[in-house]
Amino acid sequence: MPPAARAEISVCPGRPKTQTEQQSLNISLTVFFEDPFWVGVFERLDEGKLSVCKVTFGAEPKDYEVWDYVLSHYHELVFSPAV
């Protein structure tokens, strides 16, 4: 994975959004090397308010490992208070 890779995450691409989901919600993940570990920073922009969460991956994660982490652990992430 290249340093500071960034991805916009869509859990169900192509699925029509419900009226609730049409509200402004964007989530991004940036993965980068912060010596001595690879870390990821999730950014959640919900109706104009930003909150973040940092996770430590350790060794350089493969793309499929990052995606698996998102699918398996996103609901467990603790985001900062929104500002």
C-alpha positions as CSV (number, residue, x, y, z in Angstrom):
1,M,0.0,0.0,0.0
2,P,1.5,3.4,-0.9
3,P,2.2,5.8,1.9
4,A,-0.8,8.0,2.9
5,A,-3.3,6.0,0.8
6,R,-6.8,7.5,1.1
7,A,-10.1,5.9,0.3
8,E,-13.7,6.9,0.4
9,I,-15.6,4.1,2.0
10,S,-19.0,3.0,0.7
11,V,-20.4,-0.1,2.5
12,C,-23.0,-0.8,-0.2
13,P,-21.9,0.8,-3.5
14,G,-24.7,1.1,-6.0
15,R,-27.5,0.7,-3.5
16,P,-30.0,3.5,-3.6
17,K,-29.8,5.7,-0.5
18,T,-32.7,5.9,1.9
19,Q,-34.1,9.3,2.9
20,T,-32.1,9.1,6.2
21,E,-28.9,8.3,4.4
22,Q,-29.3,11.2,2.0
23,Q,-28.2,13.5,4.8
24,S,-24.6,14.5,4.4
25,L,-22.3,11.7,5.7
26,N,-18.8,11.1,4.3
27,I,-16.2,8.7,5.7
28,S,-12.6,8.5,4.6
29,L,-9.6,6.5,5.8
30,T,-6.0,7.5,5.4
31,V,-3.4,4.8,6.0
32,F,0.2,6.0,6.5
33,F,3.5,5.0,8.2
34,E,4.2,6.6,11.5
35,D,7.5,5.1,12.7
36,P,7.5,2.3,13.8
37,F,3.9,1.4,12.9
38,W,1.3,1.7,10.1
39,V,-1.7,3.6,11.3
40,G,-5.1,4.6,9.9
41,V,-7.1,7.7,10.5
42,F,-10.8,7.5,9.9
43,E,-12.5,10.9,9.3
44,R,-16.3,11.1,9.6
45,L,-18.0,14.3,8.3
46,D,-21.6,14.2,9.4
47,E,-23.8,17.2,8.5
48,G,-20.7,19.4,8.4
49,K,-19.2,18.2,11.7
50,L,-15.9,16.4,11.7
51,S,-14.9,13.6,14.1
52,V,-11.8,11.3,13.8
53,C,-10.5,8.0,15.0
54,K,-6.9,6.7,14.9
55,V,-6.1,2.9,14.7
56,T,-2.8,1.2,14.7
57,F,-2.2,-1.6,12.2
58,G,1.4,-2.5,13.1
59,A,2.9,-4.1,10.1
60,E,2.0,-2.7,6.6
61,P,-1.5,-3.9,5.9
62,K,-2.6,-5.2,2.5
63,D,-5.6,-3.6,0.8
64,Y,-7.8,-6.6,1.6
65,E,-6.7,-6.5,5.3
66,V,-7.8,-2.8,5.5
67,W,-11.1,-3.6,3.9
68,D,-11.7,-6.6,6.2
69,Y,-10.8,-4.3,9.2
70,V,-13.4,-1.7,8.0
71,L,-16.1,-4.4,7.6
72,S,-15.3,-6.2,10.8
73,H,-14.5,-3.3,13.2
74,Y,-16.0,-0.1,12.0
75,H,-18.9,-0.4,14.4
76,E,-16.4,-0.7,17.3
77,L,-14.5,2.5,16.5
78,V,-14.5,5.3,19.0
79,F,-14.6,8.7,17.3
80,S,-13.6,12.0,18.8
81,P,-16.4,14.5,19.7
82,A,-17.6,16.2,16.5
83,V,-16.4,19.8,15.9
